[in-house]
């Protein structure tokens, strides 16, 4: 019997329009095959906003 694969760890560079869309898509899933491993943005306010929504996400 085949073991389930661990979730794919996704890193997002940039918390702009596309970064926010990708984050929303992953956070909207119930224990899906993808998890947010890290997100980086040069703006500290953007990183803080993301950290507040996804506390397990490193920034």
C-alpha positions in Angstrom: 0.0 0.0 0.0 1.3 3.4 -1.0 2.1 5.9 1.8 0.6 9.4 1.4 3.1 12.0 0.3 4.0 14.9 2.6 2.7 18.3 1.6 4.7 20.3 -0.9 6.5 23.1 0.9 5.9 26.4 -1.0 7.9 29.5 -0.6 6.5 32.8 -1.9 8.6 35.7 -2.8 6.6 38.9 -2.7 3.4 39.7 -0.8 1.9 41.7 -3.6 -1.1 40.9 -5.7 0.1 37.4 -6.9 1.7 36.5 -3.6 -1.5 37.3 -1.7 -3.5 35.2 -4.3 -1.2 32.2 -3.9 -1.3 32.5 -0.1 -5.1 32.7 -0.1 -5.4 29.7 -2.4 -3.2 27.6 -0.1 -4.8 28.8 3.2 -8.3 28.2 1.7 -7.6 24.4 1.5 -8.2 21.9 4.2 -5.0 20.1 4.9 -4.2 20.1 1.2 -1.2 18.8 -0.7 0.6 22.2 -0.4 1.7 24.2 2.7 3.3 27.6 2.9 6.9 27.1 4.2 8.0 30.7 3.9 7.1 34.1 2.5 9.4 37.0 1.9 8.7 40.6 1.0 11.0 43.7 1.4 8.3 45.6 3.2 8.2 44.8 6.9 4.5 45.7 7.1 3.7 43.2 4.4 5.6 40.5 6.2 3.8 41.3 9.5 0.4 41.2 7.7 1.2 37.7 6.4 2.6 36.5 9.7 -0.7 37.5 11.4 -2.7 35.4 8.9 -0.4 32.4 8.8 1.6 32.1 12.1 3.4 28.9 10.9 4.8 30.7 7.9 8.4 31.9 8.2 9.1 35.4 6.9 
